[in-house]
Amino acid sequence: MKITVIGLGPGPYSLLTLEASHILEHSAKVWVRTARHPTLQQLPEAVKWESLDYVYDRVESFETLYSELAAEVIAIARREGEMVYAVPGDPTIAEDSVRELWRLAEEQGIDVQVVPGVSFIEVGLEAARTTMSGGLQLFDAQHVASANPLVDLLVYQVEDPLVLSDVKLELMKRYPEDHPVALLKAAGVPGEQRVQRIPLHDLDRRVQVDHLTALFVPAATEESALGSFDAFVRVVAKLRSPEGCPWDREQTHESLKPYVVEEAYEVVEAIDQGHPAALSDELGDLLLQVVLHAQVADEAGEFDISDVLKAIGAKMVRRHPHVFGEVCVSGAREVLANWETIKKTEKEERKTMFDGIPRHMPALQAAQEVQGRAARIGFDWKEIQPVLDKVEEEIGELKAARSSAETQAELGDLLFALVNAARHLGVNAEMALRSANGKFVQRFTRMEELAREQGVGLSSLDLEQQDALWNRAKAEEKESKPDNSRTKGKARRGGDK
């Protein structure tokens, strides 16, 4: 049993290869994937063919279509002894039924010969008046999200207006909205070829598409493809180049350290404010720091951004065996336990369980991390009351301190105990203090405004007058957010007591 697969070319009979034409004209019968192809209307009358369009009618989804087509081809070949299977274009270009046929045939020990043909790529590039000199991407319309805007793009299977609209929306995430594109209809078919050059934002307006339509999208520049990670990396590299920015060229890992911390905190602030646009902006600033560090390292021959992505990607896969492997977990607690176990195997040289906590991490955050790691091996109170008793004990020891050194030490113990209480209550101590800082600043700022309304400066008021303004500011806050106020008793300048 033998199966021969030939390509029917992009449309004109004249573009059939000599071998494909010879097979067609000397075969008793040919089975074609679909009758919707211009070449079939130009075949000599002596060529007998039958389409497999009936397979399309019996399958429920495209996910199973191509495997069903391949199975049907094999079934016909077994029945007939041999078979010629003809597909549009070239059998190896955007032809999933041939890929499935190869797979099934190899499993069953069936010989499959593929005869190449002219694909829609050659006639599409000719219609677009371009050449494949800087590379070319070929994507099904359903998968353009993976396209790199810095390389020419040819999109096929855009025969549905809704699909074309989805393609436009996806491309506009990476290309300028006025980026020029070319809609190619019946490329290579004499008398029927049409090329419509339009800006990207008009792609789904006043245009008609069919099964012979493709889309050519020329590469964008780094400066215009601002929705692309690759383009952004190139922009940063250009800033660091001899022709780039003097300030960017001077930066080192050491000089960039403050900006990494600053941008991280601005991300947190945007989250606290609940402003999506601000968060998007701040995440971009933080990403800039990552790419800048990678570029500095690349220039020094240390590593580049691909190493960064490869390392973190591998780490995520390795530390999530319950997602990418066969490990089963019962919940988030077990995920964390597995995470710590895997980290230990990754860093066998670690001497204590506290290795790896950054020295520059804020003290409250570091305290919570230290306590959390100790708790994972059972060194922890089981209930909240002993934790609160410890806080009371530390307050007493702070009161009893007799020197500045003792005061500092006891205050540190108290803060550590408070962090432990926060951890048991499920509160992030660092975020809680940040929130308290913000609340104090907001109320104090309102105090200043109230003092100015009275024609006096805040510093000229005595403590009792300042407390009156504080309580007024607090009352206003309570009125604006009645569900969020949980304060009781008299408020002082140092915060709620």
N, C-alpha and C positions, 0 to 999 in steps of 0.2 A: 504494500500500500504506500502511495506517495501523494503528498500534497504540494502543489506549486502555487505560490502566492506572487501575483504581479501587481504592479502599480499602474493605474489608469492615467496618471499625470493630472495636471490641474484643469484640464478641460478640452483643449484642441486635440484632435486625433493626431495631428502632425507632431505633437510633443511626446507621443508614446515612444519608448525606446524600441530599437529594432528587435530586440529579443522578446519584449512584451508583445509587440505586434505579431511576431512569428508564432508565439504560443497561442495567442487569441485566434489566429486564422487557421491553425492546424489542430485545434482541440475540438472534440465532438461536442462538448458543452462546457460553458463557463458559468460559475456561480459568482455573482457580484454582491458586495455587502449591501448596497443600496442602489435603487434605480435612479435616485436623484443626483445624476452626474452628467454633465454635458458630453463627455466622451462617448457614452453609450448610444447617443442619438447619431453619432457619426461612424459607427462601426459598419463594416461591410455586411451585406445581408446574409452572407454565408456564416457569419459568426452567430452561434446560438447561445443565448445566455438566460439565466434565471436569477432573480434577486432574492435576497434573504430578508426583505423588508417585513416578512411575516413574523420574524423573530422580535422585531420592535413592538409588534402589536401584542405579543403574549407575555412580555416581561413587565414588571411593575415599576422598576427604577433603573436609572443608568448605572447604579452600582453593580447590578447583575447582568446588564446588557452584554457587555463584551465577553464575559465568561460564557454566557449562553450562546453568543455567536460562534465562539471558538468550539464549543461542544457540538454545535450543529454542523460546523465544517467537518469535524472528525467523524461524526455520524454519517454524513453523506459520503465521505471518502471510504469508510468501511463498506458502505452499501455498493458504491460504484467501483471500488478497487483503486481508483485514483481520482484526483480532483484538482481543478484549477480555480483558485479563489482570487478574485480581483477586487482591489480596494482603491478608493480615490487617492490621487497623489502618489507618494512614495510609501511603500508598506512599513517603512521604519520611522516615518515622521508623523507624530500625533495620531497613531493608529493602534489603539489599545487592544483591538480584537486580535491583531497579529501577536502582540506581546503575550496575551492569554493563550493563543494557539501554540506558541513556542513552549509555554510552560506545560500545558496539558500533553502536547506531543512528546515532550521529553520524558514525562512521567510514564507514558504508554509505549515508548520506544518507536514512535512514528517518525518517518523522514519528512522534513519540511524544507523545501527549497524556496528562497525568497529572491525575486527578481526586482532589483531597484527600479525606480522611475523618477520622473521629474516631480518635485513636490511644489506646494503652494509657496514655499519660501522664495525660490528663484524668481517666479513671476511676480510675487508680492514686492520684492525688493526692486525689481525693474519698474513696476508700476509706481512705486514711491520715489523713484529716481535716486536710489542710494545703493551703496555697496556695504558688504559686511567687512569693513576694514578695522573697526574698533571693537568688534565683538557683537553678538546678537543674542537676545533672550527670546525664547519661544515659550509662550504660556497659553494654556487653555483659559478662556474667559473667567472660569470659576476660580482660578488660582493666581490672579494678578497681584494679590496682596504680597507675594514673595518677590515681586519684581524690584530690580535695582534701577533707580531712575538715571544713573550715570552711564547706563549701557542701552543701546537701541533695543526696542521691544517690539515684537510681532505677536499679536494676540489673535487666536483663532476661535472658532465656534462662538461667534457673537451674533448668531442668527435670530435671537429673540430680543425685542426692544427692552424688556425688563432687565435682561442680562446686561445689555449695553449700558443701561442706566446705572446698574450696580458697578460695572467696570469704571464708569466715569467717576463715581463717588469714591471708589477705592484709589484711583490714580490721583485724584485731587488732594489726597492726604500727603502725597510725595512730590507732586509737580505743581508749578504755578497754574492758576486757573486759566490763564490765557496761553498756556503752552500749546504750540501747534501740533496737530495730529493729522493723520491721513486715513480716511475710511476707504478701504479697497474692496470694490465689488466686482466679482467675476474676473479677477486678475488673470490675464493671459488668454481670456476667451475673446477672439476677434469679434468686434462689433458690439460686445456686451460689457467690456471692461469700463468701469467708472472709478474715478479717484476724486474724493471730496476732501479738500483740505479745510479744516476748521479749527478754531480754538477749543481746548479741552472742555471748557464749560458749556459749549454748544453741542457736545458729542451726541446727546440724546434728544436734540431738538431738530425738528424738520428733517430728519434723516430716515431712510428706510433700509432695513437689513434683511438678509436671507441666508441660506445655508452656504452661499459662496462669498460671504463677507468676512473680511479680516481687518485688523486695525494695526497701523504702524505708528509707533510713538518714538520719535527721535530722542536721543539722550539729552538730558538737561545738564546744566552746569552746576558746579558745587554751590555757587552762590544762590541758584534758583531752586535747587532740589532740597529745600530746607526741611522737608518731612522725612528725609532719609538719614539713617544713622551713618551709613558709609559716607554720605556727602558731608555730614557734620564733622566726622573724623578728618576729612580732607580739608575742611575749613580751618580747623584747629591746627593742622599741619602747616597750612599756608601762613597762619598767623605767626608760627614759630620759624618760618623760613627766612632766609636772608632778605627777601623782598617783603617780609611781613611787618608786624608791629614791634617797635623797639621795646615796649614794656613786656609783651609776651615772650620775646626772645630772651629777656633777662631772667625769667622765672626759673626756679629750681624746686625740687621736692621740699626743701627746707623753707623757702620763701612762700610757698603755696599752702603750708600747713594751716595758718590762721584762717584762710578762706574756706578750707574744707569744713572746719568746725563752725564757722560763721554761717555758711550756706546750709549746713545740716540743721542748725537751730532755726533758720528762717523757714525751712520746710516744716518743722514742727509748729512754728507760729502760724503758718498758713493753714495747717490742719486744725489748730485750735480755733482759728477764726471761721472755719467752715466755708472758705471761699475757694471753689474749684479752680477758677481762673488764676488766682494767686498761687495756689498749690502747683498748678501746671508750670507757671513761670519759675517758681523756686526750685522745682525738680529739675528744670532745665539748667539753672545755675549750678546745682549740685552735680549734674551730669557733666557740665563743663569741667569741673574740677577733676573728675575721674578721667576724662579724655585728655586733659592737659598733663596730668601725671603720667599717663600711658605714653603720650607723645615725648615727654622729657626722657622717659626711660628708653623709648625706641631709639632716640637720637644717641643715647649713651650705649646702645647695644645690649641693654639689660632685658627688656621684654617689650611687647607692644600690646595694643588693645585686643588683638585676637587671643593672646595668651591670657589676658584678664578674663575674657569671655569664656575661653575654654576651661580655665581653672574653676570658675564659679559654677559653670554648667555641670562639670564633672562632679563637683562637690554636692550640688543639689541632687543629682541622680544617685550618688553614693549614699547620701544621708537620708534618702527617702525610699528605702527598699519596699515600703508598703505601697508605694505608688508605681515605681519602676521595676520592682521585683516581685517576689512571691511571699514576702513577710506580711502577716496579718496583725493588726493592732486594734485595741478595743476603744481607743479614744486619744485625746490630745496628751494626757499624762503619759501614756505609754510611748507616744511619739517622741516626747522630750527625753524619756529614759533611753530609748534607742539612739537618739541623737547624741547623747553624752557618751554612750558606749562606743559608737562609731568614731566619735572625735578622739577617744582614748587610743583606739587602734591606729588612727591616722598620725597621732603624735606620741609615739612610744617613748620619746625622749623626755616627755613632760614629767617633772619630778613631783609636783604637787597638783592637786585638783584646781588650784587657783592660778596656775600658769596660764597665760593667754589673756588675762584681764588687763586691758591697756592702762598704762601708768597715767595717761592724761585724761582718763574717763572722769567725769564729774564725781565728786566724793559720794554723794547720795546714791547715784546710780551704781557706783562700784560697790558700796555697802550692800545694796540689794542683790547684786550679782554674787558677792561673796556668800551672803546668807543663803541664797537660793541653791548654790552649789553644795554647801554643807547640808542643807535640808534633803538633798537628793540621796544622801547615804544615811538618812535617819537622824541626823544631829539637829533636832528641832523640837519645839513644844508642839503637842498635838492639838491644844486648844488656845484660844485667844487670851483667857484670863491670866495665865502665868506671864504672858508677854506684857500685858498691861501692868501687872504687879511689878515687873522689872522696870518699866518706865517710872513708876512711882518711886521705886528704890533709887534709881539714878537721879531723880529730882532731889531726893533727900541728901544724897552724897554731894550733889552740886551745891546745895545750900550749906553744907558743912565744910566746903573747901575753904582753906585758909591762905592760900597763896595763888598767884596768877598761874603758876605751873599746874597746881592741883585743879584750879578752875577750868583751865583749858582741857585737861585730861578728863575731868568729870563731864564737861559739856560735850566732849566727843563721845563719851559712853552714852550720854542721854540721847544724842542724835542717832547713834547706832541702834539704840533700843527703839526709838521712834520709827526708824526705817524697818525694823523687824515687825513692829505693829502694823505698819503700812502693808508689808508683804503678806501678813496673815489676813489682813482685811481685803486683799486683792487690789491694792492701790499702788500705782507707780509713784514712789516717793519723789522722784525728780520732777515728774509732771505735776504732782500735787503742790510742790513748792513753787513751781513756775506759775501755776494758776493763782496761788496765794499772792505772789509778787504782782501779778497783773491786776488782781482785785485791789490790792493796796494802792497801786499807782493810779488806777481809775478813780478810786474814792478820794485820794489825796488831791488829784487834779481837779475834781469837782469842788473840794474844799477851797482851793485857790480861786476858782471861778466865783464861788459864793462870797468870798472875802472881797474880791474886786467889785462885785455888785453892791457891796456895802461901802465901797470907797476906801477900803483899808487894805494893808498888806497882811498876809497871813502871819508873818513873823512878828508883827506888832501886837498880835492877840495873845492873851495869856492862855494857860493850859485849859481852863474851864471853857473859855470861848472857842478854842480849837476843837475841844471835845464836842461842843454843841454843833459845830459845822460838820464834824465827822459823822455824828449821829443823823444829821439832816441828809448828808450825802448817802448814808447807808439806807435811810428810809426811802429815798427816791429810787435807789436801786431795787429795794424790796417791792416797791409799787410797780416797777417796770418788769420785774421777774418774780412774781409772787410764788411760783412753784419751786424756785431754786433756792430760796432763803431758808436756812436752817439754823441761823445764829440766835443765841440767847444771851441775855445779860448785857452788861455794859461793855461797850467797845472802847478800846484804847488805841493810841496812835501806832502801837506795835503790831496791831492785827486783832482779830477776834479773840476774846478770852472766855 
